[in-house]
Amino acid sequence: MKQFELKRKPVAIVLIAIAALGLGATAIFSTKSGAADEKKNTPKPALTVTTVLPSQTSLPIRLSANGNITAWQEALIGSEANGLRLTEVRANVGDTVRAGQVLAVFALESVQAEVAQGRASMAEAEANALDAAGNAEKARTLQASGALSEQQINQYMTAEKTAKARLEAARATLAVQQVRLKQTQLLAPDNGVISARTATVGAVVGAGTELFRMIRGGRLEWRAEVTSSELARLSAGTAATVVAANGVALKGRVRMIAPTVDPQTRSALVYVDLPSPVGKLDAAQVPVKAGMFAKGEFDLGSSNALTIPQQSVVIRDGFSYVFVLGAGNHVSQVKVQTGRRLGDRVEVISGLKPDAELVASGAGFLNDGDLVNKVAAQNTENTQKIETNKATATAPPTQPAIK
């Protein structure tokens, strides 16, 4: 019995040691598992972002409008001569003309004959007037002698006056015929560009028939349509920027505002003078054409506004949002109302506090309540530069091409 008990003691000691080792291993395993669970439950940042604060910026105040580009004044050039045949047309649509330049020529044979007839009539009237004046002078010298009666003297005096009147009438008739001779050449009344032509060689036209249309001086204007509620913001001399349909941008100024408002559309026309091509009346050098549609903006000064970077604004479901960094680096999605834009800055009209800290980069990848890792913008730029330099330094040298 004693020997058996002595043999059981070492076995018990071994079992107790194994049990102790098992408990220790279990304790160690449970500790590691708890640490892993705790690490697993810790939330991870959704994104590393930079932040920015809103700033006060001076933004221009502009009023947008649409309208057409038209001729400042369009001259109608017609025939003054009546019943003459066109023998030559020297101008066409698009031609640049100068004041006094011949545009068309009429047949002048009949007018030349009338001028010759008028000269002959005037010569005859001059001869008759000279004869009547001599007779009247003789009658005056004989008036005191009584050789002629008073009635005869009056007849000579009347004949002299009648001859003078006929001479004046003949001169006037000749002057009219000479004017008609000048009208056989149709002249441009001003510098400009021919915009329309109806003159045809061989046609016999009447007085007043329109033969050409001309844009005076090649000068154009923008007729912007502005609502009646916006008229009070405009005045003569206001600067405007006009962008035509072909993309050409022009600077102009308001010349006048229409005195009436269209009762149908409740809009008024604002006439904006566009730069006149002084010394460049070639139609090909005019960047815009009459009849073009154009949009533009009136410069109404500037004002201070709360602005944020364009990249901070996220458009979702047709609305503008920004992400504001809150406590614990959690972001909240805030709806804002945007306004004017200048470069990469956007005006915030409402919905944002001036001291709010906004996510500047990566806002489009965030959702409301996300946890972010905030870094300074300058540090981010330096990190990017360092990474770029490292990549450049570790990049293998370029091997020359084998020819």
Disulfide bonds with the S-S distance in Angstrom:
none
